[in-house]
Amino acid sequence: MMVKPPTLLVVMTLCCCLITADAFFGCHCLRTIRKPIPLNVIEKIEMLPISGHCRRPEIILTRKNGSKICIDPNQKWFKDLLNKMQKEGERPSSTTAPVNF
C-alpha cells in the first residue's frame, strides 16, 4: 500500500509537534544558566516542583530589571545562595511550593 505524500507530511508534522509539545506546554525552562547570579540583582525566586507537566524541578530567577533566567537547581552556588538568604532572614518570594533538593 502506497502512502500519499500529503498524508505522510501530515503524520510527520503531527509527530514533530507531539515531541516538542512538552517544551511549549510543560517545562518553563528550556535552558538553564550555571554561572552565579549576585544576590543584589535578584528580585524574586520561583521554585517549580516536578509535576505532570515537567519532569524536573525548575528555578526561575527574576532580576530587578525584570528579566527572567532559569537556574540549574543542582549548582552549588545556588544552594549556597539559599542558605545565605535563610541565615540573613531573607525569604525568597515564591509563587509555588518550595522544592526539596
N, C-alpha and C positions, 0 to 999 in steps of 0.2 A: 504494500500500500504506500503510495507516494503522498507526502505531506505537502500541502501548498505553501509557497513562500510567505504569503501574508499570515497564515495561521502559525507558522513557525516563528515569525517575527513577534507576534503577539505573545506566544508562550515564552519566548526568551526574554521579552521585556518584563513580563509578569514575574518570572523567576528572579531577574535582577532587582526588581522593586521589592520583592519579599526579603531578599538577602540584605538589602540596605535599609529596610524599614526600621530596624532596631536603632540605627543611628539617628533617624529623624524623629521617631516617636518614643524611644526608650531612654537611653542614656543622654544626659545633657552634655557630657564631656566627650568629645571625640579625640582630643589630645590633652595631655597633662604637662605641666611645667615642673621641672625638678629643681630649678635654681631657687635659692632662698628669697623671700619677699620680706622687706623690713616691716616690722610691726606698725611703725608710724604712718604707713601708707594704706593700711587695711581699714576699711570701713565696716565690713560685715563678713562673716564666715558662715557659709551654708554647708551643712553636713547632710548628705542624702544617703540613707542606708540602702543596702541591697533590697531590691523589690522585684515584683513581677515584670517590671518594665526594663530594669537594668540589673545585670548580674554582678555588679561590683559597686562598692561604696564610692561615692563621689564627693569631692570637696571643691566648692566654688567660692573663691575669694572675690569680694567686690572692693575695688580700690576707692580711695576718696575722690578720685576723678571720675568715678562711675564705671570704669572698665571692669570687666569680669574675666577671671582666669581660673582654669581648673588646675588643681594641685594633686600630685601623686600622694595619697594619704600614707604611704609607707615610707616616705622620706623622713630621715632622722631630724632634719631641721624643722619640719612641720610639727612633729611630736614635741620637740623642744620648745617651739613657739607656744603650743597649747599649755605645756607645763608652766612656762614663764607667765602666761596670762592668768592661770589659776593661782599661782603664788602671789601675783600682784593684785589679785581680787578683781581682775577684769574678766568678765564673762563674754565670750564671743556671742554676738547676736546671731540667732539661727532661726530659720523658718521651719525646720524639721527636727525630728528627734536626733540626739547625738549618735554617732557611730562608735561602736566598740572596736578598738584596734587590737 
